[in-house]
Amino acid sequence: MKKDIHPEYHMVTVKMTDGTEYQTRTTWGAEGDTLTLDIDPTSHPAWTGGNSRLMDQGGRVSRFKKKYEGLGF
């Protein structure tokens, strides 16, 4: 490998949304920093299997569904 072209690889703490923490190696931040996650596999519906409710009360999604309701989607 060429010298001085690769980013520094170091240990950081990752804090999940439920408060749990773990150590990992990364190029993000500096040695000893804490990365606090807003969304992670313990809370995101894509990983938890939960259903996400559309936050559209009679707006764009409803108008789209009404416009194309006769096409059998």
N, C-alpha and C positions, 0 to 999 in steps of 0.2 A: 504494500500500500504506500501511496505517497504520503509524506509527512505534512502536517499542518493544513490539511484540506478537509478533515473530518470533524464534525461537531463533537463537543465534549459529552461523554456518556457517563452519567452519574446516578446516584440514588435519590429518589424523592418519595414523599408519602402521598398516597392517593386517598382522599376522604370521600366515601360514598354518601348518598343521600340519607341513608339510615344511620349514619354516624360511624360505621365501621371504617377502619383504616388498614391499609397494607402498604408495604414498601415495594417499589419496583425501580428498574433502571430505565432511564429515558434521556433524551436530549432536551426536553422541555425544562425551562427555568434554570435554577442553580442547585448545587448540592444542598440537600436538607430542606428544600422548599416543600410546601404542601399544596397539592392540586385538589381543589374542592369541586366536586362534580354537581351539576344541576340536574342532569338526567343520567341514569346508569341502568344496567341490566336488572337491578332489583326494583326499579320503579317505572320503567318504560313499558307500555302495553305491548310493544312488539316482542318483548322477551317474556313478559309475565303472562301472556295469554289473555289479558284483560281486553275489554272493548273500550275504545276511545269514543267518547260522545262528541259529535260534531257541535261546535259552539256556534251554530248558525240558527237563529230563531227567525225563520221566515225570510232569510236573505238569499245569497247567491246559490247555495246548494238547493234550497227549496224551489227556487225559480227554475233551475236546471232540471230537477226531477219532474216538475210540472210540465215543462216545455216538451220533454222527451218521454212522458209516461206512456204514450200509445205505441212506442216502438218495442216494448217487451223486454226492457233491460232488467 
